[in-house]
Amino acid sequence: MDDFLRRSASTARFTHGSPRAFSFGDSGRLLWFLRSTGPADAFESLWVLDTATGAETLLADPRVLGPETGGLPVAERRLRERIRLVAAGIGSYALSGDGRRAVFPLHGRLYAVACDGGAPTRLPTAGPVFDPRPNTDGSRTAYVTDDALYTTPGGRVSPDDGARWGVAEFAAAEELDRGRGHWWSPDGVTLLAARVDESALQRRHFTDPAHPELPAEDFAYPEAGGPNADVQLWVLGPEGGRVRLDWDAEAFPYVSDAGWESADEILLTVQDRLQQNVLLLTADPATGRTRELSRTTHPLWVDPLPGTPARLPDGRVLTSADVADGAARGLALDGVPLTGAGVQVRGVAGTHRGRLLVEAALRDPSEQQVLLLDPAGGELTPLADGPGVHTVSASAAGHLLLTSAGTDGVRRTLRTADGRELAPRDLSAPLPYRVEPLLERVTELGIPTALVLPRGHVPGRRLPVLMDSYGGPGAQDVSAEPRRWQYRQWWADQGFAVVTVDNRGTANISPVHTHAMYRGFSEVTLEDQVAALRALGARHGDLDLGRVGIRGWSYGGYLSAMAVLRRPDVFHAAAAGAAPTDFRHYDTAYTERYLGLPQEHPEVYERDSLIPDAPRLTRPLLLVTGLADDNVHPSHTLRLSQALTEAGRPHQLLALPGVTHMTPGGAREKIMALELEFFRRELAP
């Protein structure tokens, strides 16, 4: 393994020592976060920054609290896969309502710590702890063990009825951005809890062939067209009282958000199965009765917009809205558009001094600005609008934490309410490369593309092309965020012209661009990738279109395998990792949002399946799968390999025991080294 890959593996892709998981506490006086001690340290500790002085205090070091015993509870391990969390030490924490205390799990144990710098205290629990949450003053903590909800002090608060309590089901955590399943009331006495019945779902199984002495694992999986988990929300009172929140759960089975607004009100967001209708509901915790506050609809699907729907302090409801005939993603107040065609809104991060904090693109879609939006008249005021990708989080006291990512790296700035600027220390290693990809919009559709050439490339020297795109919905590749270009620069330096394309269906360009993938992944994805490649080849004579490889992971793996199966005239070799080869076997919430129900549109699923294409393979194909992947189950890759074998089509299969979808612990870098050998061989002059 070369030096770049070695450093990437040892630093968790150059993230060790970088602060993350920020939370404001104690009315904005404190900024809590996680960070390791530097590039060589994998173990994250819990820190707090005093915004009055700028001083940082180490509150909890996992190495001081004792060695790992027993590993992560299964529920936490699976949730980390859902939310893409790879961290040793303290992986997560939760603050009390007053923001002065934190609780965190560590190797199944539960700890609490106060902001004053006292030593963490281990709390008694009924078993290995998952997702602990303290109440308002930190006097009680709710947690899950063995799919039951408990409090400490106290005991079990959920009934023993065979359901899972206090957790987010697979669809919510993987596809709906809801990773939690219980919430304390403001008075710290009552809990709102999800009840999840997965008895109707099929079970997915895993076994580690490298360790045949170990038993197989299994979990409930909602396969497209099949049953979903039955999700209910219950109010669990202090004296054993239970009230179920009542909405039409048959018509709106997905709960994408929930929480207490006051002791007398709960707000929840629910969606229909095809996600064409999103409802914001108010609920009475005493009776369980609900009432609709807003309804967002779309004839194809309502694309999620973080921070919406939401009720503002004046009672008006903020929702997403497509404006200018789908040319822009915008916001609406009580159904009246608030933004216009020149603003591509990507999220609402909260409020600041009476205005909305908005993350949006004003110029090229590769960039993102932070803006203040006046809800009274729609006036926009930039807060961070330089080149790059800017994000923000805010405290109720008026502090702002701005993160700016660009060509020169990532910078975090804490702007206090009184005008000072502070910065939590970043102890990570500098990014190895300063990459300036050539960004171009091509074809009559204006498809975003990026081209990365070897450093020191001499014009006139022809280069084999390596396509490196994700290509799927909900993601954007062509962005000014610097980390994603480090690996593409490494690939370029191995002698390739690296091309990345955000075909129609990908995120953050426009609603029209995103919704073009409705009722079909394969045709739009492949058509745009081919058209963009040819357009770039016509502009840049050094791209040798007679030697084109393509690589990708997850949906990018699907794209890569499809490319050599269906367009061998364009693509000459492919490395396809974790490819969902037949979406009839992928999950409900993701797949049905775009393709509909397989029972109603069987031709769509058949058209997007790669299994029938197996006899057509004429190009070199390397298939890669992690045998512990619970997102894109290894059966996807193995089914395609089986079909290729039965059709007599030679191919290579790399099956990795113990490797998950996130390819942690250096697995990604080892795969890249093997892919490099593959492409050098197959794309040789």
Buried (B, 14 or more C-beta within 10 A) or exposed (E): EBEBBEBBBBBBBBBBBBBEBBBBBBEBBBBBBBBBBEBEBBBBBBBBBBBEEBEBEEBBBBEEBEEEEEEBBEBBBBBBBBEEBBBBBBBBBBBBBBBBBBBBBBBBBBBBBBBEEEEBEEBEBEEBBBBBBBBBEBEBBBBBBBBBBBBBEEEBBBBEEEBBBBBBBBBBBBBBBBBBBBBBBBBBBBBBBBBBBBEEBEEBEBBBEEEEEEEEBEBBBBBBBBBBBBBBBBBBBBEEEBBEBBBEBEEBBBBBBBEBEEEEEBBBBBBBBBBBBBBBBBBBBEEBBBEEBBBBEBEBBBBBBEBBBBBEEEEBBBBBBBBBEEBBBBBBBEEEBBBEEBBBBBBBBBBBEEBBBBBBBBEBBBBBBBBBBEBEEBEBEEBBBEBBBBBBBBBEBEBBBBBBBBBEBBBBBBBBBEEEEBBBEBBBBEBBBBBEBEBBBBEEBEBBBBBBBBEEBEEEEBBBBBBBBBBBBBBBBBBBBBBBBBBBBBBBBBBBBBBBBBBBBBBBBBBBBBBBBBBBBBBBBBBBBBBBBBBBBEEBEBBBBEBBBBBBBBBBBBBBBBBBBBBBEBBBBBBBBBBBBBBBBBBBBBBBBBBBBBEEBEEBBEBBBBBEBBEBBEBBBBBBBBBBBBBBBBBBBBBBBBBBEEEEBEBEBBBBEBBBBBBBBBBBBBBBBBBBEBBBEBBEE
